[in-house]
Amino acid sequence: MSTRSGRSAAASVLAVAVIQVVAFAITTAIWVGSTIFAGGACAPRCDWSGADLAGVVYYLVAVVMFVCTAAAARFARRTEKDLTWVPLAASAGIVAGLLIALRLVQAAMGS
């Protein structure tokens, strides 16, 4: 059974996770804006499988970061530890995933 401070620790992690959700929304908007119109510009020479892989990389990194935040909330509830740094690090991980994916798209587009 979790204690009040355990629930409070988990709630703190989830409250900071709002930053992670905002980071995901912004990076997804950047991802879509950077890739949705890219296909027409280089259609004859694009590596479409590489571009698809870049999308998979971005979304996979984001899912892993959200899973880490959920695990941290659960762990914080059980151990009553302050793990509010986890969603902050996960937000940085999402941004890093975006940068990696954008680089992969550029390479696939032949830039």
FIKOLDREN-132528 format. One record per residue: residue number from 1; x, y, z of N, C-alpha, C, O in turn; residue in three letters. Coordinates in steps of 0.2 Angstrom, whole numbers. Example, Ala and Ser with C-alpha at 12.3 -4.5 7.8 and 13.67 -1.06 7.14 Angstrom:
<node voba="1" n_c1="66" n_c2="-28" n_c3="39" ca_c1="62" ca_c2="-22" ca_c3="39" c_c1="66" c_c2="-16" c_c3="39" o_c1="71" o_c2="-17" o_c3="42" marke="Ala"/>
<node voba="2" n_c1="64" n_c2="-11" n_c3="35" ca_c1="68" ca_c2="-5" ca_c3="36" c_c1="64" c_c2="0" c_c3="39" o_c1="67" o_c2="6" o_c3="40" marke="Ser"/>
% end
This chain:
<node voba="1" n_c1="4" n_c2="-6" n_c3="0" ca_c1="0" ca_c2="0" ca_c3="0" c_c1="4" c_c2="6" c_c3="0" o_c1="9" o_c2="7" o_c3="4" marke="Met"/>
<node voba="2" n_c1="3" n_c2="11" n_c3="-4" ca_c1="7" ca_c2="17" ca_c3="-5" c_c1="5" c_c2="22" c_c3="1" o_c1="-1" o_c2="22" o_c3="2" marke="Ser"/>
<node voba="3" n_c1="9" n_c2="26" n_c3="3" ca_c1="8" ca_c2="31" ca_c3="8" c_c1="6" c_c2="38" c_c3="4" o_c1="7" o_c2="38" o_c3="-2" marke="Thr"/>
<node voba="4" n_c1="4" n_c2="42" n_c3="8" ca_c1="3" ca_c2="49" ca_c3="5" c_c1="9" c_c2="52" c_c3="2" o_c1="8" o_c2="55" o_c3="-3" marke="Arg"/>
<node voba="5" n_c1="15" n_c2="52" n_c3="5" ca_c1="21" ca_c2="54" ca_c3="2" c_c1="23" c_c2="51" c_c3="-4" o_c1="25" o_c2="54" o_c3="-9" marke="Ser"/>
<node voba="6" n_c1="21" n_c2="44" n_c3="-5" ca_c1="22" ca_c2="41" ca_c3="-11" c_c1="18" c_c2="43" c_c3="-16" o_c1="20" o_c2="44" o_c3="-22" marke="Gly"/>
<node voba="7" n_c1="11" n_c2="44" n_c3="-15" ca_c1="7" ca_c2="47" ca_c3="-20" c_c1="9" c_c2="54" c_c3="-22" o_c1="8" o_c2="56" o_c3="-28" marke="Arg"/>
<node voba="8" n_c1="11" n_c2="58" n_c3="-17" ca_c1="14" ca_c2="65" ca_c3="-19" c_c1="20" c_c2="65" c_c3="-23" o_c1="21" o_c2="69" o_c3="-27" marke="Ser"/>
<node voba="9" n_c1="24" n_c2="60" n_c3="-22" ca_c1="30" ca_c2="59" ca_c3="-26" c_c1="28" c_c2="58" c_c3="-33" o_c1="31" o_c2="60" o_c3="-38" marke="Ala"/>
<node voba="10" n_c1="24" n_c2="53" n_c3="-34" ca_c1="21" ca_c2="51" ca_c3="-41" c_c1="18" c_c2="57" c_c3="-44" o_c1="19" o_c2="58" o_c3="-50" marke="Ala"/>
<node voba="11" n_c1="14" n_c2="61" n_c3="-40" ca_c1="10" ca_c2="66" ca_c3="-43" c_c1="15" c_c2="72" c_c3="-45" o_c1="14" o_c2="75" o_c3="-50" marke="Ala"/>
<node voba="12" n_c1="21" n_c2="72" n_c3="-42" ca_c1="26" ca_c2="77" ca_c3="-44" c_c1="29" c_c2="75" c_c3="-50" o_c1="30" o_c2="80" o_c3="-55" marke="Ser"/>
<node voba="13" n_c1="30" n_c2="69" n_c3="-51" ca_c1="33" ca_c2="67" ca_c3="-58" c_c1="28" c_c2="68" c_c3="-63" o_c1="30" o_c2="70" o_c3="-69" marke="Val"/>
<node voba="14" n_c1="22" n_c2="66" n_c3="-62" ca_c1="17" ca_c2="67" ca_c3="-67" c_c1="16" c_c2="75" c_c3="-69" o_c1="14" o_c2="77" o_c3="-74" marke="Leu"/>
<node voba="15" n_c1="16" n_c2="79" n_c3="-64" ca_c1="15" ca_c2="86" ca_c3="-65" c_c1="21" c_c2="89" c_c3="-69" o_c1="20" o_c2="93" o_c3="-74" marke="Ala"/>
<node voba="16" n_c1="27" n_c2="87" n_c3="-68" ca_c1="33" ca_c2="89" ca_c3="-72" c_c1="32" c_c2="86" c_c3="-79" o_c1="35" o_c2="89" o_c3="-84" marke="Val"/>
<node voba="17" n_c1="29" n_c2="80" n_c3="-80" ca_c1="28" ca_c2="77" ca_c3="-86" c_c1="24" c_c2="81" c_c3="-91" o_c1="24" o_c2="80" o_c3="-97" marke="Ala"/>
<node voba="18" n_c1="20" n_c2="86" n_c3="-88" ca_c1="17" ca_c2="91" ca_c3="-93" c_c1="22" c_c2="94" c_c3="-98" o_c1="20" o_c2="96" o_c3="-103" marke="Val"/>
<node voba="19" n_c1="28" n_c2="96" n_c3="-95" ca_c1="33" ca_c2="99" ca_c3="-99" c_c1="35" c_c2="94" c_c3="-105" o_c1="36" o_c2="96" o_c3="-110" marke="Ile"/>
<node voba="20" n_c1="35" n_c2="88" n_c3="-103" ca_c1="37" ca_c2="83" ca_c3="-108" c_c1="31" c_c2="82" c_c3="-114" o_c1="33" o_c2="82" o_c3="-119" marke="Gln"/>
<node voba="21" n_c1="25" n_c2="83" n_c3="-112" ca_c1="20" ca_c2="83" ca_c3="-116" c_c1="20" c_c2="89" c_c3="-121" o_c1="19" o_c2="88" o_c3="-127" marke="Val"/>
<node voba="22" n_c1="22" n_c2="94" n_c3="-118" ca_c1="22" ca_c2="101" ca_c3="-122" c_c1="28" c_c2="100" c_c3="-127" o_c1="28" o_c2="102" o_c3="-133" marke="Val"/>
<node voba="23" n_c1="34" n_c2="97" n_c3="-124" ca_c1="40" ca_c2="96" ca_c3="-129" c_c1="38" c_c2="91" c_c3="-134" o_c1="40" o_c2="92" o_c3="-140" marke="Ala"/>
<node voba="24" n_c1="34" n_c2="86" n_c3="-133" ca_c1="32" ca_c2="81" ca_c3="-138" c_c1="28" c_c2="85" c_c3="-144" o_c1="28" o_c2="84" o_c3="-150" marke="Phe"/>
<node voba="25" n_c1="23" n_c2="89" n_c3="-141" ca_c1="18" ca_c2="92" ca_c3="-146" c_c1="22" c_c2="97" c_c3="-150" o_c1="21" o_c2="97" o_c3="-156" marke="Ala"/>
<node voba="26" n_c1="27" n_c2="101" n_c3="-148" ca_c1="31" ca_c2="106" ca_c3="-151" c_c1="36" c_c2="102" c_c3="-156" o_c1="36" o_c2="104" o_c3="-162" marke="Ile"/>
<node voba="27" n_c1="39" n_c2="97" n_c3="-154" ca_c1="43" ca_c2="93" ca_c3="-158" c_c1="40" c_c2="89" c_c3="-164" o_c1="42" o_c2="89" o_c3="-169" marke="Thr"/>
<node voba="28" n_c1="34" n_c2="87" n_c3="-162" ca_c1="30" ca_c2="84" ca_c3="-168" c_c1="28" c_c2="89" c_c3="-173" o_c1="28" o_c2="87" o_c3="-179" marke="Thr"/>
<node voba="29" n_c1="26" n_c2="95" n_c3="-171" ca_c1="24" ca_c2="100" ca_c3="-176" c_c1="30" c_c2="102" c_c3="-180" o_c1="29" o_c2="102" o_c3="-186" marke="Ala"/>
<node voba="30" n_c1="36" n_c2="102" n_c3="-177" ca_c1="42" ca_c2="103" ca_c3="-181" c_c1="43" c_c2="97" c_c3="-186" o_c1="45" o_c2="98" o_c3="-191" marke="Ile"/>
<node voba="31" n_c1="42" n_c2="91" n_c3="-183" ca_c1="44" ca_c2="85" ca_c3="-187" c_c1="39" c_c2="85" c_c3="-193" o_c1="41" o_c2="84" o_c3="-199" marke="Trp"/>
<node voba="32" n_c1="33" n_c2="86" n_c3="-192" ca_c1="28" ca_c2="86" ca_c3="-198" c_c1="29" c_c2="92" c_c3="-202" o_c1="29" o_c2="91" o_c3="-208" marke="Val"/>
<node voba="33" n_c1="30" n_c2="98" n_c3="-200" ca_c1="32" ca_c2="104" ca_c3="-204" c_c1="38" c_c2="103" c_c3="-208" o_c1="39" o_c2="105" o_c3="-214" marke="Gly"/>
<node voba="34" n_c1="43" n_c2="99" n_c3="-205" ca_c1="49" ca_c2="98" ca_c3="-209" c_c1="49" c_c2="92" c_c3="-214" o_c1="53" o_c2="92" o_c3="-218" marke="Ser"/>
<node voba="35" n_c1="45" n_c2="88" n_c3="-213" ca_c1="45" ca_c2="82" ca_c3="-217" c_c1="39" c_c2="81" c_c3="-222" o_c1="39" o_c2="78" o_c3="-227" marke="Thr"/>
<node voba="36" n_c1="33" n_c2="84" n_c3="-221" ca_c1="27" ca_c2="83" ca_c3="-225" c_c1="28" c_c2="86" c_c3="-232" o_c1="25" o_c2="83" o_c3="-237" marke="Ile"/>
<node voba="37" n_c1="32" n_c2="92" n_c3="-233" ca_c1="32" ca_c2="94" ca_c3="-239" c_c1="39" c_c2="93" c_c3="-242" o_c1="41" o_c2="95" o_c3="-248" marke="Phe"/>
<node voba="38" n_c1="43" n_c2="89" n_c3="-239" ca_c1="50" ca_c2="87" ca_c3="-242" c_c1="50" c_c2="82" c_c3="-248" o_c1="54" o_c2="82" o_c3="-252" marke="Ala"/>
<node voba="39" n_c1="45" n_c2="78" n_c3="-248" ca_c1="44" ca_c2="73" ca_c3="-253" c_c1="44" c_c2="76" c_c3="-260" o_c1="48" o_c2="73" o_c3="-265" marke="Gly"/>
<node voba="40" n_c1="40" n_c2="81" n_c3="-262" ca_c1="40" ca_c2="83" ca_c3="-268" c_c1="46" c_c2="87" c_c3="-271" o_c1="47" o_c2="87" o_c3="-277" marke="Gly"/>
<node voba="41" n_c1="50" n_c2="89" n_c3="-267" ca_c1="56" ca_c2="93" ca_c3="-269" c_c1="62" c_c2="88" c_c3="-271" o_c1="66" o_c2="90" o_c3="-275" marke="Ala"/>
<node voba="42" n_c1="62" n_c2="82" n_c3="-269" ca_c1="67" ca_c2="77" ca_c3="-271" c_c1="64" c_c2="70" c_c3="-273" o_c1="68" o_c2="65" o_c3="-273" marke="Cys"/>
<node voba="43" n_c1="58" n_c2="70" n_c3="-276" ca_c1="55" ca_c2="64" ca_c3="-277" c_c1="59" c_c2="59" c_c3="-281" o_c1="59" o_c2="53" o_c3="-280" marke="Ala"/>
<node voba="44" n_c1="63" n_c2="61" n_c3="-287" ca_c1="66" ca_c2="56" ca_c3="-291" c_c1="72" c_c2="53" c_c3="-287" o_c1="74" o_c2="47" o_c3="-289" marke="Pro"/>
<node voba="45" n_c1="75" n_c2="56" n_c3="-282" ca_c1="81" ca_c2="53" ca_c3="-279" c_c1="81" c_c2="52" c_c3="-272" o_c1="86" o_c2="51" o_c3="-269" marke="Arg"/>
<node voba="46" n_c1="75" n_c2="52" n_c3="-269" ca_c1="74" ca_c2="51" ca_c3="-262" c_c1="75" c_c2="43" c_c3="-260" o_c1="73" o_c2="39" o_c3="-264" marke="Cys"/>
<node voba="47" n_c1="78" n_c2="42" n_c3="-254" ca_c1="78" ca_c2="35" ca_c3="-251" c_c1="72" c_c2="35" c_c3="-246" o_c1="72" o_c2="37" o_c3="-241" marke="Asp"/>
<node voba="48" n_c1="66" n_c2="33" n_c3="-249" ca_c1="60" ca_c2="33" ca_c3="-245" c_c1="60" c_c2="29" c_c3="-239" o_c1="57" o_c2="30" o_c3="-234" marke="Trp"/>
<node voba="49" n_c1="63" n_c2="23" n_c3="-240" ca_c1="64" ca_c2="19" ca_c3="-234" c_c1="68" c_c2="22" c_c3="-228" o_c1="67" o_c2="21" o_c3="-222" marke="Ser"/>
<node voba="50" n_c1="73" n_c2="26" n_c3="-230" ca_c1="77" ca_c2="29" ca_c3="-225" c_c1="73" c_c2="35" c_c3="-222" o_c1="74" o_c2="36" o_c3="-216" marke="Gly"/>
<node voba="51" n_c1="69" n_c2="38" n_c3="-226" ca_c1="64" ca_c2="43" ca_c3="-223" c_c1="59" c_c2="40" c_c3="-218" o_c1="58" o_c2="43" o_c3="-213" marke="Ala"/>
<node voba="52" n_c1="57" n_c2="34" n_c3="-220" ca_c1="52" ca_c2="31" ca_c3="-216" c_c1="55" c_c2="29" c_c3="-209" o_c1="52" o_c2="29" o_c3="-204" marke="Asp"/>
<node voba="53" n_c1="61" n_c2="27" n_c3="-210" ca_c1="65" ca_c2="25" ca_c3="-204" c_c1="66" c_c2="30" c_c3="-199" o_c1="66" o_c2="30" o_c3="-193" marke="Leu"/>
<node voba="54" n_c1="67" n_c2="36" n_c3="-202" ca_c1="68" ca_c2="42" ca_c3="-198" c_c1="62" c_c2="44" c_c3="-194" o_c1="62" o_c2="45" o_c3="-188" marke="Ala"/>
<node voba="55" n_c1="56" n_c2="43" n_c3="-197" ca_c1="50" ca_c2="44" ca_c3="-193" c_c1="49" c_c2="39" c_c3="-188" o_c1="47" o_c2="40" o_c3="-182" marke="Gly"/>
<node voba="56" n_c1="51" n_c2="32" n_c3="-189" ca_c1="51" ca_c2="27" ca_c3="-184" c_c1="55" c_c2="29" c_c3="-178" o_c1="54" o_c2="28" o_c3="-172" marke="Val"/>
<node voba="57" n_c1="61" n_c2="31" n_c3="-180" ca_c1="66" ca_c2="33" ca_c3="-175" c_c1="63" c_c2="38" c_c3="-170" o_c1="63" o_c2="38" o_c3="-164" marke="Val"/>
<node voba="58" n_c1="60" n_c2="44" n_c3="-173" ca_c1="58" ca_c2="49" ca_c3="-169" c_c1="52" c_c2="47" c_c3="-164" o_c1="52" o_c2="48" o_c3="-158" marke="Tyr"/>
<node voba="59" n_c1="47" n_c2="43" n_c3="-167" ca_c1="42" ca_c2="41" ca_c3="-163" c_c1="44" c_c2="36" c_c3="-158" o_c1="41" o_c2="35" o_c3="-153" marke="Tyr"/>
<node voba="60" n_c1="48" n_c2="31" n_c3="-160" ca_c1="51" ca_c2="26" ca_c3="-155" c_c1="54" c_c2="29" c_c3="-149" o_c1="53" o_c2="27" o_c3="-143" marke="Leu"/>
<node voba="61" n_c1="58" n_c2="34" n_c3="-151" ca_c1="62" ca_c2="38" ca_c3="-145" c_c1="57" c_c2="41" c_c3="-141" o_c1="57" o_c2="41" o_c3="-134" marke="Val"/>
<node voba="62" n_c1="52" n_c2="44" n_c3="-143" ca_c1="46" ca_c2="48" ca_c3="-139" c_c1="43" c_c2="43" c_c3="-135" o_c1="41" o_c2="44" o_c3="-129" marke="Ala"/>
<node voba="63" n_c1="41" n_c2="37" n_c3="-138" ca_c1="37" ca_c2="32" ca_c3="-134" c_c1="42" c_c2="29" c_c3="-128" o_c1="39" o_c2="28" o_c3="-123" marke="Val"/>
<node voba="64" n_c1="48" n_c2="28" n_c3="-130" ca_c1="53" ca_c2="26" ca_c3="-124" c_c1="53" c_c2="31" c_c3="-119" o_c1="53" o_c2="29" o_c3="-113" marke="Val"/>
<node voba="65" n_c1="53" n_c2="37" n_c3="-121" ca_c1="54" ca_c2="43" ca_c3="-116" c_c1="47" c_c2="43" c_c3="-111" o_c1="48" o_c2="44" o_c3="-105" marke="Met"/>
<node voba="66" n_c1="42" n_c2="42" n_c3="-114" ca_c1="35" ca_c2="42" ca_c3="-110" c_c1="35" c_c2="36" c_c3="-106" o_c1="32" o_c2="36" o_c3="-100" marke="Phe"/>
<node voba="67" n_c1="37" n_c2="30" n_c3="-108" ca_c1="38" ca_c2="24" ca_c3="-104" c_c1="42" c_c2="25" c_c3="-98" o_c1="41" o_c2="23" o_c3="-93" marke="Val"/>
<node voba="68" n_c1="48" n_c2="28" n_c3="-99" ca_c1="52" ca_c2="30" ca_c3="-94" c_c1="49" c_c2="34" c_c3="-89" o_c1="50" o_c2="33" o_c3="-83" marke="Cys"/>
<node voba="69" n_c1="45" n_c2="39" n_c3="-91" ca_c1="42" ca_c2="44" ca_c3="-86" c_c1="36" c_c2="40" c_c3="-82" o_c1="36" o_c2="41" o_c3="-76" marke="Thr"/>
<node voba="70" n_c1="33" n_c2="36" n_c3="-86" ca_c1="28" ca_c2="32" ca_c3="-82" c_c1="31" c_c2="27" c_c3="-77" o_c1="28" o_c2="26" o_c3="-71" marke="Ala"/>
<node voba="71" n_c1="36" n_c2="24" n_c3="-79" ca_c1="40" ca_c2="20" ca_c3="-74" c_c1="43" c_c2="24" c_c3="-68" o_c1="43" o_c2="21" o_c3="-62" marke="Ala"/>
<node voba="72" n_c1="45" n_c2="30" n_c3="-69" ca_c1="47" ca_c2="34" ca_c3="-64" c_c1="42" c_c2="36" c_c3="-59" o_c1="43" o_c2="36" o_c3="-53" marke="Ala"/>
<node voba="73" n_c1="36" n_c2="37" n_c3="-62" ca_c1="30" ca_c2="39" ca_c3="-58" c_c1="28" c_c2="33" c_c3="-53" o_c1="27" o_c2="34" o_c3="-47" marke="Ala"/>
<node voba="74" n_c1="28" n_c2="27" n_c3="-56" ca_c1="27" ca_c2="21" ca_c3="-52" c_c1="32" c_c2="20" c_c3="-47" o_c1="31" o_c2="18" o_c3="-41" marke="Arg"/>
<node voba="75" n_c1="39" n_c2="21" n_c3="-49" ca_c1="44" ca_c2="20" ca_c3="-44" c_c1="44" c_c2="25" c_c3="-39" o_c1="45" o_c2="23" o_c3="-33" marke="Phe"/>
<node voba="76" n_c1="42" n_c2="31" n_c3="-40" ca_c1="42" ca_c2="36" ca_c3="-35" c_c1="36" c_c2="35" c_c3="-30" o_c1="37" o_c2="36" o_c3="-24" marke="Ala"/>
<node voba="77" n_c1="31" n_c2="32" n_c3="-33" ca_c1="25" ca_c2="31" ca_c3="-28" c_c1="27" c_c2="25" c_c3="-23" o_c1="25" o_c2="25" o_c3="-17" marke="Arg"/>
<node voba="78" n_c1="31" n_c2="20" n_c3="-26" ca_c1="33" ca_c2="15" ca_c3="-21" c_c1="38" c_c2="17" c_c3="-16" o_c1="38" o_c2="14" o_c3="-11" marke="Arg"/>
<node voba="79" n_c1="43" n_c2="21" n_c3="-19" ca_c1="49" ca_c2="22" ca_c3="-15" c_c1="49" c_c2="29" c_c3="-11" o_c1="53" o_c2="30" o_c3="-7" marke="Thr"/>
<node voba="80" n_c1="44" n_c2="33" n_c3="-13" ca_c1="43" ca_c2="40" ca_c3="-10" c_c1="49" c_c2="44" c_c3="-12" o_c1="51" o_c2="49" o_c3="-8" marke="Glu"/>
<node voba="81" n_c1="53" n_c2="43" n_c3="-18" ca_c1="58" ca_c2="47" ca_c3="-20" c_c1="56" c_c2="52" c_c3="-25" o_c1="51" o_c2="51" o_c3="-28" marke="Lys"/>
<node voba="82" n_c1="60" n_c2="58" n_c3="-25" ca_c1="59" ca_c2="63" ca_c3="-29" c_c1="62" c_c2="62" c_c3="-36" o_c1="68" o_c2="62" o_c3="-36" marke="Asp"/>
<node voba="83" n_c1="58" n_c2="60" n_c3="-41" ca_c1="61" ca_c2="58" ca_c3="-47" c_c1="58" c_c2="63" c_c3="-53" o_c1="57" o_c2="61" o_c3="-58" marke="Leu"/>
<node voba="84" n_c1="57" n_c2="69" n_c3="-51" ca_c1="55" ca_c2="74" ca_c3="-55" c_c1="60" c_c2="76" c_c3="-61" o_c1="58" o_c2="79" o_c3="-66" marke="Thr"/>
<node voba="85" n_c1="66" n_c2="74" n_c3="-60" ca_c1="71" ca_c2="75" ca_c3="-65" c_c1="70" c_c2="70" c_c3="-71" o_c1="72" o_c2="72" o_c3="-77" marke="Trp"/>
<node voba="86" n_c1="66" n_c2="65" n_c3="-70" ca_c1="65" ca_c2="60" ca_c3="-76" c_c1="61" c_c2="63" c_c3="-82" o_c1="64" o_c2="62" o_c3="-87" marke="Val"/>
<node voba="87" n_c1="56" n_c2="66" n_c3="-81" ca_c1="52" ca_c2="69" ca_c3="-86" c_c1="56" c_c2="75" c_c3="-90" o_c1="55" o_c2="76" o_c3="-96" marke="Pro"/>
<node voba="88" n_c1="60" n_c2="78" n_c3="-86" ca_c1="64" ca_c2="83" ca_c3="-89" c_c1="69" c_c2="80" c_c3="-93" o_c1="71" o_c2="83" o_c3="-99" marke="Leu"/>
<node voba="89" n_c1="73" n_c2="75" n_c3="-91" ca_c1="77" ca_c2="71" ca_c3="-95" c_c1="74" c_c2="68" c_c3="-101" o_c1="77" o_c2="68" o_c3="-107" marke="Ala"/>
<node voba="90" n_c1="68" n_c2="66" n_c3="-100" ca_c1="64" ca_c2="63" ca_c3="-106" c_c1="62" c_c2="68" c_c3="-111" o_c1="62" o_c2="67" o_c3="-117" marke="Ala"/>
<node voba="91" n_c1="61" n_c2="74" n_c3="-109" ca_c1="60" ca_c2="80" ca_c3="-113" c_c1="66" c_c2="81" c_c3="-118" o_c1="65" o_c2="82" o_c3="-124" marke="Ser"/>
<node voba="92" n_c1="71" n_c2="81" n_c3="-115" ca_c1="78" ca_c2="82" ca_c3="-118" c_c1="79" c_c2="76" c_c3="-123" o_c1="81" o_c2="77" o_c3="-129" marke="Ala"/>
<node voba="93" n_c1="77" n_c2="70" n_c3="-121" ca_c1="78" ca_c2="64" ca_c3="-125" c_c1="73" c_c2="65" c_c3="-131" o_c1="75" o_c2="63" o_c3="-137" marke="Gly"/>
<node voba="94" n_c1="67" n_c2="68" n_c3="-131" ca_c1="63" ca_c2="69" ca_c3="-136" c_c1="66" c_c2="74" c_c3="-141" o_c1="65" o_c2="73" o_c3="-147" marke="Ile"/>
<node voba="95" n_c1="68" n_c2="79" n_c3="-139" ca_c1="72" ca_c2="84" ca_c3="-143" c_c1="78" c_c2="81" c_c3="-147" o_c1="79" o_c2="82" o_c3="-153" marke="Val"/>
<node voba="96" n_c1="82" n_c2="77" n_c3="-143" ca_c1="87" ca_c2="74" ca_c3="-146" c_c1="85" c_c2="69" c_c3="-152" o_c1="88" o_c2="68" o_c3="-157" marke="Ala"/>
<node voba="97" n_c1="79" n_c2="65" n_c3="-150" ca_c1="77" ca_c2="61" ca_c3="-155" c_c1="74" c_c2="64" c_c3="-161" o_c1="75" o_c2="62" o_c3="-167" marke="Gly"/>
<node voba="98" n_c1="71" n_c2="70" n_c3="-160" ca_c1="69" ca_c2="74" ca_c3="-166" c_c1="76" c_c2="76" c_c3="-170" o_c1="75" o_c2="76" o_c3="-176" marke="Leu"/>
<node voba="99" n_c1="81" n_c2="79" n_c3="-167" ca_c1="87" ca_c2="81" ca_c3="-171" c_c1="90" c_c2="75" c_c3="-175" o_c1="92" o_c2="76" o_c3="-180" marke="Leu"/>
<node voba="100" n_c1="90" n_c2="69" n_c3="-171" ca_c1="93" ca_c2="63" ca_c3="-175" c_c1="88" c_c2="61" c_c3="-181" o_c1="91" o_c2="60" o_c3="-186" marke="Ile"/>
<node voba="101" n_c1="82" n_c2="61" n_c3="-180" ca_c1="77" ca_c2="60" ca_c3="-185" c_c1="78" c_c2="65" c_c3="-191" o_c1="77" o_c2="63" o_c3="-197" marke="Ala"/>
<node voba="102" n_c1="78" n_c2="71" n_c3="-189" ca_c1="79" ca_c2="76" ca_c3="-195" c_c1="85" c_c2="75" c_c3="-199" o_c1="85" o_c2="76" o_c3="-205" marke="Leu"/>
<node voba="103" n_c1="91" n_c2="73" n_c3="-195" ca_c1="97" ca_c2="72" ca_c3="-199" c_c1="96" c_c2="66" c_c3="-203" o_c1="99" o_c2="66" o_c3="-209" marke="Arg"/>
<node voba="104" n_c1="93" n_c2="61" n_c3="-201" ca_c1="91" ca_c2="55" ca_c3="-205" c_c1="87" c_c2="56" c_c3="-211" o_c1="88" o_c2="54" o_c3="-217" marke="Leu"/>
<node voba="105" n_c1="82" n_c2="61" n_c3="-210" ca_c1="78" ca_c2="63" ca_c3="-216" c_c1="82" c_c2="67" c_c3="-221" o_c1="82" o_c2="66" o_c3="-227" marke="Val"/>
<node voba="106" n_c1="87" n_c2="71" n_c3="-219" ca_c1="91" ca_c2="75" ca_c3="-223" c_c1="96" c_c2="70" c_c3="-227" o_c1="97" o_c2="71" o_c3="-233" marke="Gln"/>
<node voba="107" n_c1="98" n_c2="65" n_c3="-224" ca_c1="102" ca_c2="60" ca_c3="-227" c_c1="98" c_c2="56" c_c3="-232" o_c1="101" o_c2="55" o_c3="-238" marke="Ala"/>
<node voba="108" n_c1="92" n_c2="55" n_c3="-231" ca_c1="88" ca_c2="51" ca_c3="-235" c_c1="86" c_c2="55" c_c3="-241" o_c1="85" o_c2="53" o_c3="-247" marke="Ala"/>
<node voba="109" n_c1="85" n_c2="62" n_c3="-240" ca_c1="83" ca_c2="66" ca_c3="-246" c_c1="89" c_c2="68" c_c3="-250" o_c1="88" o_c2="71" o_c3="-255" marke="Met"/>
<node voba="110" n_c1="95" n_c2="66" n_c3="-248" ca_c1="101" ca_c2="67" ca_c3="-252" c_c1="104" c_c2="74" c_c3="-251" o_c1="108" o_c2="76" o_c3="-255" marke="Gly"/>
<node voba="111" n_c1="103" n_c2="77" n_c3="-246" ca_c1="106" ca_c2="84" ca_c3="-244" c_c1="113" c_c2="83" c_c3="-242" o_c1="116" o_c2="88" o_c3="-240" marke="Ser"/>
% end
